[in-house]
C-alpha cells in the first residue's frame, strides 16, 4: 500500500508525492498543472535551462526527492 501526499501551491494542485513500501518515493506533476501556461512555480529545480518543465519521474530510496527533503518532518510521510 502506498502513502500519497497532495502537493499544493496555495489553492493550485501541483502533483502527488508518493511513498511506496521499502522507502521508495517519487513525485509526479498533475496533468492540469503541466498544461497550465500560467502555473505558479514550485521550484526552479523542476525546470531545464531552456525553461521547460522536467516531467520525468525518478524514484528515490530512503529519502525524498531533493526539493521535498527539508520541507517535511523526518519519518514517514
N, CA, C and O atoms as a GROMACS GRO file, in nm:
protein
  308
    1UNK      N    1   0.084  -0.118   0.000
    1UNK     CA    2   0.000   0.000   0.000
    1UNK      C    3   0.089   0.125   0.000
    1UNK      O    4   0.189   0.128   0.071
    2UNK      N    5   0.054   0.224  -0.077
    2UNK     CA    6   0.130   0.347  -0.088
    2UNK      C    7   0.066   0.458  -0.006
    2UNK      O    8  -0.056   0.464   0.007
    3UNK      N    9   0.150   0.547   0.049
    3UNK     CA   10   0.102   0.668   0.114
    3UNK      C   11   0.119   0.781   0.014
    3UNK      O   12   0.224   0.795  -0.048
    4UNK      N   13   0.014   0.863  -0.002
    4UNK     CA   14   0.014   0.970  -0.102
    4UNK      C   15  -0.013   1.103  -0.034
    4UNK      O   16  -0.104   1.116   0.048
    5UNK      N   17   0.069   1.202  -0.070
    5UNK     CA   18   0.054   1.336  -0.018
    5UNK      C   19   0.032   1.431  -0.134
    5UNK      O   20   0.113   1.437  -0.226
    6UNK      N   21  -0.079   1.507  -0.131
    6UNK     CA   22  -0.105   1.606  -0.234
    6UNK      C   23  -0.016   1.728  -0.213
    6UNK      O   24   0.004   1.771  -0.100
    7UNK      N   25   0.037   1.783  -0.321
    7UNK     CA   26   0.123   1.900  -0.314
    7UNK      C   27   0.049   2.017  -0.378
    7UNK      O   28   0.006   2.010  -0.493
    8UNK      N   29   0.035   2.125  -0.302
    8UNK     CA   30  -0.038   2.244  -0.346
    8UNK      C   31   0.050   2.368  -0.333
    8UNK      O   32   0.136   2.375  -0.244
    9UNK      N   33   0.029   2.463  -0.421
    9UNK     CA   34   0.083   2.598  -0.406
    9UNK      C   35  -0.040   2.687  -0.387
    9UNK      O   36  -0.108   2.722  -0.484
   10UNK      N   37  -0.068   2.723  -0.263
   10UNK     CA   38  -0.193   2.791  -0.233
   10UNK      C   39  -0.307   2.697  -0.264
   10UNK      O   40  -0.316   2.589  -0.206
   11UNK      N   41  -0.395   2.737  -0.355
   11UNK     CA   42  -0.508   2.651  -0.392
   11UNK      C   43  -0.483   2.572  -0.521
   11UNK      O   44  -0.570   2.499  -0.566
   12UNK      N   45  -0.364   2.586  -0.578
   12UNK     CA   46  -0.331   2.517  -0.704
   12UNK      C   47  -0.271   2.379  -0.674
   12UNK      O   48  -0.168   2.369  -0.608
   13UNK      N   49  -0.338   2.274  -0.721
   13UNK     CA   50  -0.288   2.138  -0.705
   13UNK      C   51  -0.173   2.117  -0.804
   13UNK      O   52  -0.192   2.130  -0.925
   14UNK      N   53  -0.055   2.085  -0.752
   14UNK     CA   54   0.066   2.071  -0.833
   14UNK      C   55   0.093   1.926  -0.869
   14UNK      O   56   0.131   1.896  -0.982
   15UNK      N   57   0.074   1.834  -0.774
   15UNK     CA   58   0.101   1.694  -0.801
   15UNK      C   59   0.093   1.610  -0.675
   15UNK      O   60   0.035   1.652  -0.575
   16UNK      N   61   0.153   1.491  -0.683
   16UNK     CA   62   0.147   1.397  -0.571
   16UNK      C   63   0.286   1.345  -0.539
   16UNK      O   64   0.365   1.312  -0.627
   17UNK      N   65   0.313   1.340  -0.409
   17UNK     CA   66   0.434   1.279  -0.357
   17UNK      C   67   0.392   1.144  -0.299
   17UNK      O   68   0.306   1.138  -0.212
   18UNK      N   69   0.452   1.037  -0.348
   18UNK     CA   70   0.409   0.903  -0.311
   18UNK      C   71   0.522   0.827  -0.242
   18UNK      O   72   0.635   0.826  -0.290
   19UNK      N   73   0.491   0.765  -0.128
   19UNK     CA   74   0.584   0.678  -0.057
   19UNK      C   75   0.538   0.535  -0.076
   19UNK      O   76   0.426   0.499  -0.039
   20UNK      N   77   0.625   0.454  -0.134
   20UNK     CA   78   0.595   0.313  -0.160
   20UNK      C   79   0.662   0.226  -0.053
   20UNK      O   80   0.751   0.272   0.017
   21UNK      N   81   0.619   0.102  -0.040
   21UNK     CA   82   0.686   0.011   0.053
   21UNK      C   83   0.835   0.001   0.020
   21UNK      O   84   0.874   0.009  -0.097
   22UNK      N   85   0.916  -0.015   0.123
   22UNK     CA   86   1.061  -0.026   0.102
   22UNK      C   87   1.128   0.110   0.096
   22UNK      O   88   1.241   0.122   0.049
   23UNK      N   89   1.059   0.215   0.145
   23UNK     CA   90   1.114   0.351   0.150
   23UNK      C   91   1.146   0.409   0.014
   23UNK      O   92   1.239   0.490   0.002
   24UNK      N   93   1.073   0.371  -0.088
   24UNK     CA   94   1.087   0.433  -0.220
   24UNK      C   95   0.986   0.546  -0.230
   24UNK      O   96   0.873   0.532  -0.184
   25UNK      N   97   1.026   0.657  -0.289
   25UNK     CA   98   0.933   0.768  -0.305
   25UNK      C   99   0.953   0.833  -0.441
   25UNK      O  100   1.060   0.822  -0.502
   26UNK      N  101   0.847   0.900  -0.489
   26UNK     CA  102   0.856   0.973  -0.614
   26UNK      C  103   0.751   1.082  -0.617
   26UNK      O  104   0.651   1.077  -0.545
   27UNK      N  105   0.776   1.183  -0.702
   27UNK     CA  106   0.684   1.295  -0.720
   27UNK      C  107   0.639   1.299  -0.865
   27UNK      O  108   0.720   1.282  -0.956
   28UNK      N  109   0.509   1.320  -0.885
   28UNK     CA  110   0.452   1.329  -1.020
   28UNK      C  111   0.368   1.457  -1.028
   28UNK      O  112   0.284   1.482  -0.941
   29UNK      N  113   0.391   1.538  -1.133
   29UNK     CA  114   0.311   1.657  -1.155
   29UNK      C  115   0.171   1.619  -1.202
   29UNK      O  116   0.153   1.521  -1.274
   30UNK      N  117   0.071   1.697  -1.160
   30UNK     CA  118  -0.065   1.682  -1.206
   30UNK      C  119  -0.075   1.732  -1.351
   30UNK      O  120  -0.013   1.832  -1.386
   31UNK      N  121  -0.150   1.662  -1.434
   31UNK     CA  122  -0.162   1.697  -1.575
   31UNK      C  123  -0.217   1.839  -1.595
   31UNK      O  124  -0.172   1.910  -1.685
   32UNK      N  125  -0.314   1.880  -1.513
   32UNK     CA  126  -0.369   2.015  -1.525
   32UNK      C  127  -0.264   2.121  -1.494
   32UNK      O  128  -0.261   2.226  -1.558
   33UNK      N  129  -0.178   2.094  -1.397
   33UNK     CA  130  -0.069   2.187  -1.364
   33UNK      C  131   0.029   2.197  -1.482
   33UNK      O  132   0.071   2.307  -1.519
   34UNK      N  133   0.064   2.084  -1.539
   34UNK     CA  134   0.158   2.081  -1.652
   34UNK      C  135   0.103   2.160  -1.770
   34UNK      O  136   0.177   2.232  -1.836
   35UNK      N  137  -0.026   2.147  -1.797
   35UNK     CA  138  -0.087   2.211  -1.913
   35UNK      C  139  -0.120   2.358  -1.892
   35UNK      O  140  -0.155   2.427  -1.988
   36UNK      N  141  -0.110   2.407  -1.770
   36UNK     CA  142  -0.142   2.547  -1.740
   36UNK      C  143  -0.019   2.634  -1.766
   36UNK      O  144   0.078   2.628  -1.692
   37UNK      N  145  -0.024   2.715  -1.872
   37UNK     CA  146   0.089   2.801  -1.907
   37UNK      C  147   0.113   2.911  -1.803
   37UNK      O  148   0.224   2.964  -1.794
   38UNK      N  149   0.012   2.946  -1.725
   38UNK     CA  150   0.026   3.048  -1.622
   38UNK      C  151   0.048   2.991  -1.484
   38UNK      O  152   0.025   3.059  -1.384
   39UNK      N  153   0.091   2.866  -1.476
   39UNK     CA  154   0.105   2.797  -1.348
   39UNK      C  155   0.210   2.866  -1.258
   39UNK      O  156   0.308   2.922  -1.308
   40UNK      N  157   0.188   2.861  -1.126
   40UNK     CA  158   0.290   2.912  -1.034
   40UNK      C  159   0.409   2.815  -1.033
   40UNK      O  160   0.393   2.696  -1.062
   41UNK      N  161   0.526   2.866  -0.999
   41UNK     CA  162   0.647   2.784  -1.000
   41UNK      C  163   0.666   2.717  -0.863
   41UNK      O  164   0.671   2.785  -0.761
   42UNK      N  165   0.674   2.585  -0.863
   42UNK     CA  166   0.700   2.511  -0.740
   42UNK      C  167   0.846   2.528  -0.699
   42UNK      O  168   0.875   2.558  -0.584
   43UNK      N  169   0.937   2.509  -0.794
   43UNK     CA  170   1.080   2.524  -0.770
   43UNK      C  171   1.151   2.533  -0.904
   43UNK      O  172   1.114   2.466  -1.000
   44UNK      N  173   1.253   2.616  -0.911
   44UNK     CA  174   1.333   2.625  -1.033
   44UNK      C  175   1.404   2.493  -1.062
   44UNK      O  176   1.443   2.468  -1.176
   45UNK      N  177   1.420   2.407  -0.960
   45UNK     CA  178   1.488   2.279  -0.980
   45UNK      C  179   1.407   2.184  -1.069
   45UNK      O  180   1.461   2.083  -1.115
   46UNK      N  181   1.281   2.215  -1.095
   46UNK     CA  182   1.198   2.132  -1.182
   46UNK      C  183   1.198   2.182  -1.326
   46UNK      O  184   1.118   2.135  -1.408
   47UNK      N  185   1.286   2.276  -1.359
   47UNK     CA  186   1.293   2.331  -1.494
   47UNK      C  187   1.431   2.308  -1.555
   47UNK      O  188   1.532   2.306  -1.485
   48UNK      N  189   1.433   2.291  -1.688
   48UNK     CA  190   1.559   2.281  -1.760
   48UNK      C  191   1.616   2.421  -1.781
   48UNK      O  192   1.550   2.520  -1.749
   49UNK      N  193   1.736   2.429  -1.835
   49UNK     CA  194   1.797   2.559  -1.864
   49UNK      C  195   1.716   2.637  -1.967
   49UNK      O  196   1.721   2.760  -1.970
   50UNK      N  197   1.642   2.566  -2.052
   50UNK     CA  198   1.559   2.632  -2.153
   50UNK      C  199   1.416   2.658  -2.103
   50UNK      O  200   1.326   2.683  -2.183
   51UNK      N  201   1.395   2.650  -1.972
   51UNK     CA  202   1.267   2.680  -1.906
   51UNK      C  203   1.157   2.579  -1.934
   51UNK      O  204   1.039   2.612  -1.920
   52UNK      N  205   1.191   2.458  -1.973
   52UNK     CA  206   1.092   2.352  -1.991
   52UNK      C  207   1.075   2.277  -1.859
   52UNK      O  208   1.173   2.254  -1.787
   53UNK      N  209   0.952   2.240  -1.827
   53UNK     CA  210   0.924   2.164  -1.705
   53UNK      C  211   0.978   2.023  -1.719
   53UNK      O  212   0.954   1.958  -1.821
   54UNK      N  213   1.051   1.975  -1.620
   54UNK     CA  214   1.105   1.838  -1.620
   54UNK      C  215   0.996   1.745  -1.571
   54UNK      O  216   0.953   1.753  -1.456
   55UNK      N  217   0.950   1.655  -1.658
   55UNK     CA  218   0.838   1.568  -1.624
   55UNK      C  219   0.881   1.425  -1.590
   55UNK      O  220   0.800   1.348  -1.539
   56UNK      N  221   1.005   1.389  -1.616
   56UNK     CA  222   1.050   1.253  -1.588
   56UNK      C  223   1.043   1.228  -1.437
   56UNK      O  224   1.088   1.309  -1.357
   57UNK      N  225   0.986   1.115  -1.401
   57UNK     CA  226   0.975   1.076  -1.261
   57UNK      C  227   1.094   0.990  -1.223
   57UNK      O  228   1.125   0.892  -1.290
   58UNK      N  229   1.160   1.028  -1.115
   58UNK     CA  230   1.271   0.948  -1.064
   58UNK      C  231   1.235   0.899  -0.925
   58UNK      O  232   1.198   0.977  -0.838
   59UNK      N  233   1.245   0.769  -0.906
   59UNK     CA  234   1.218   0.710  -0.776
   59UNK      C  235   1.343   0.721  -0.690
   59UNK      O  236   1.453   0.689  -0.736
   60UNK      N  237   1.326   0.766  -0.567
   60UNK     CA  238   1.438   0.772  -0.474
   60UNK      C  239   1.414   0.674  -0.361
   60UNK      O  240   1.301   0.630  -0.338
   61UNK      N  241   1.521   0.638  -0.292
   61UNK     CA  242   1.507   0.543  -0.182
   61UNK      C  243   1.564   0.604  -0.056
   61UNK      O  244   1.667   0.672  -0.059
   62UNK      N  245   1.499   0.581   0.054
   62UNK     CA  246   1.536   0.622   0.188
   62UNK      C  247   1.515   0.771   0.212
   62UNK      O  248   1.490   0.811   0.326
   63UNK      N  249   1.523   0.854   0.108
   63UNK     CA  250   1.499   0.996   0.126
   63UNK      C  251   1.402   1.044   0.019
   63UNK      O  252   1.376   0.974  -0.079
   64UNK      N  253   1.350   1.162   0.039
   64UNK     CA  254   1.256   1.220  -0.057
   64UNK      C  255   1.332   1.283  -0.173
   64UNK      O  256   1.453   1.305  -0.163
   65UNK      N  257   1.263   1.311  -0.283
   65UNK     CA  258   1.327   1.387  -0.390
   65UNK      C  259   1.385   1.516  -0.331
   65UNK      O  260   1.326   1.573  -0.239
   66UNK      N  261   1.499   1.564  -0.382
   66UNK     CA  262   1.572   1.676  -0.320
   66UNK      C  263   1.487   1.796  -0.279
   66UNK      O  264   1.505   1.847  -0.169
   67UNK      N  265   1.397   1.842  -0.363
   67UNK     CA  266   1.318   1.961  -0.329
   67UNK      C  267   1.238   1.941  -0.201
   67UNK      O  268   1.222   2.035  -0.123
   68UNK      N  269   1.187   1.821  -0.178
   68UNK     CA  270   1.100   1.794  -0.064
   68UNK      C  271   1.174   1.750   0.062
   68UNK      O  272   1.115   1.746   0.169
   69UNK      N  273   1.301   1.718   0.052
   69UNK     CA  274   1.373   1.655   0.162
   69UNK      C  275   1.376   1.738   0.290
   69UNK      O  276   1.376   1.680   0.399
   70UNK      N  277   1.379   1.869   0.282
   70UNK     CA  278   1.383   1.950   0.403
   70UNK      C  279   1.251   2.020   0.432
   70UNK      O  280   1.244   2.101   0.525
   71UNK      N  281   1.148   1.992   0.356
   71UNK     CA  282   1.018   2.056   0.377
   71UNK      C  283   0.926   1.976   0.469
   71UNK      O  284   0.836   2.032   0.531
   72UNK      N  285   0.948   1.848   0.476
   72UNK     CA  286   0.860   1.762   0.556
   72UNK      C  287   0.931   1.714   0.682
   72UNK      O  288   1.054   1.706   0.685
   73UNK      N  289   0.854   1.683   0.786
   73UNK     CA  290   0.916   1.630   0.907
   73UNK      C  291   0.985   1.498   0.880
   73UNK      O  292   0.948   1.426   0.787
   74UNK      N  293   1.084   1.466   0.960
   74UNK     CA  294   1.154   1.338   0.944
   74UNK      C  295   1.058   1.224   0.973
   74UNK      O  296   0.964   1.240   1.051
   75UNK      N  297   1.082   1.109   0.913
   75UNK     CA  298   0.998   0.992   0.935
   75UNK      C  299   0.904   0.969   0.819
   75UNK      O  300   0.926   1.020   0.709
   76UNK      N  301   0.802   0.893   0.843
   76UNK     CA  302   0.704   0.858   0.740
   76UNK      C  303   0.635   0.982   0.687
   76UNK      O  304   0.625   1.083   0.758
   77UNK      N  305   0.585   0.976   0.562
   77UNK     CA  306   0.513   1.089   0.504
   77UNK      C  307   0.390   1.121   0.586
   77UNK      O  308   0.317   1.214   0.553
   0.00000   0.00000   0.00000
